[in-house]
């Protein structure tokens, strides 16, 4: 079975040569030949620069707690490819992955314009979810929104936009307003939209799009809450009369969970689902995202975090400075070259001035030398270890010199480091 899985995945990955080409024409052809599986699904559609995966996870765990049969589609994977397509806590099994992959690949071979890798995987997920006759599907956007393959869903139950930041500017636009326009593409006629977007220029685009489509606009960015207790493992807070506990660290996770809460509350008020406050409390406690401020050891603390863009680095910096004031921190970092790495470097040096600079295992990687130059120009001291395993080993050799060791940057880096830590 392992060789069959590897063979299928290799066939899928070959389509990465076509890149992330936005647009729905290929997806429409795929879905038409699959008898439109997307039309059989009750979809909660979630976009955003950062936080969308966590928002999906909070909603997913609450619906599972409520007894619903729920599908979750996310990207990228951290441990195994199968985790991108999940139903009620179980990843798609290898037999189903092979079956649905072959089904979609056979269609793709006949198409004049080849689909992208992400479009193939989305079609596999939609068909699998449709055949399993789920109550709900939580669909995370891959890139942008308007031309993303998940936007093949014409009438979701609700649309959610978790945040807007400067990322993927080569494809989504060079300003917050342009990026907001792309992400606002998931807003549909008469379908409510939940937004946690903070920048005013981006928020204006989303609210205007919602108005044009007669979609109720619900802004969660200024919801009030009271923090009752907070550490690196959890936050306890009070909002809307409920005492809530989340087990993902950082104030940004409170924002993500409140976005999920307002989404669930709106769907409940619309009569689209039935969840109790107790379901929400229990579901939020269960929600965890691998590779998002994940703590492994205490002496010293070893933390991994997929802070892969400027907003992610700001959130990581805030969480570390809140919880590890006056601690000696070593940061092992590697990012992709299409990120705003000079701005990221300026924020990273607020965490520490001691770095091991490495490279994620990806064709889009930023060279360790170039990243170290950006960090050193901001006062950092860098040890360069381009090979990630060697960077990890070096960090473990000197770990007793530090209170905290953080591996951060690309999710490709986080995925590989996590495999070392869980072995």
Secondary structure, 3 states (H helix, E strand, C coil): CHHHHHHHHHHHHHHHHHCCCCCCHHHHHHHHHCCCHHHHCCEEEEECCCCHHHHHHHHHHHHHHCCCCEEEECCCCCCCHHHHEEECCEECCHHHHHHHHHHHHHHHHCCCCCCCHHHHHHHHHHHHHHHCCCCEEEEECCCCCCCCHHHHCCCCCEEEECCCCCCCHHHHCCCHHHHHHHHHHHCCCCCCEEECCCCHHHHHHHHHHHHHCCCCEEECCCCCCEEEEECCCCEEEEECCEEEEECCCCHHHHHHHHHHHHHHHHHHHCCCCCCCHHHHHHHHHHCCCCCCCEEEEECCEEEEECCCCHHHHHHHHHHHHHHCCCCCEEEEEECECCCCHHHHHHHHCCCCCEEEECCCCCCCECCHHHHHHHHHCCCCEEEECCCHHHHHHHHHHCHHHCCEEEEEECHHHHHHHHHHHHC
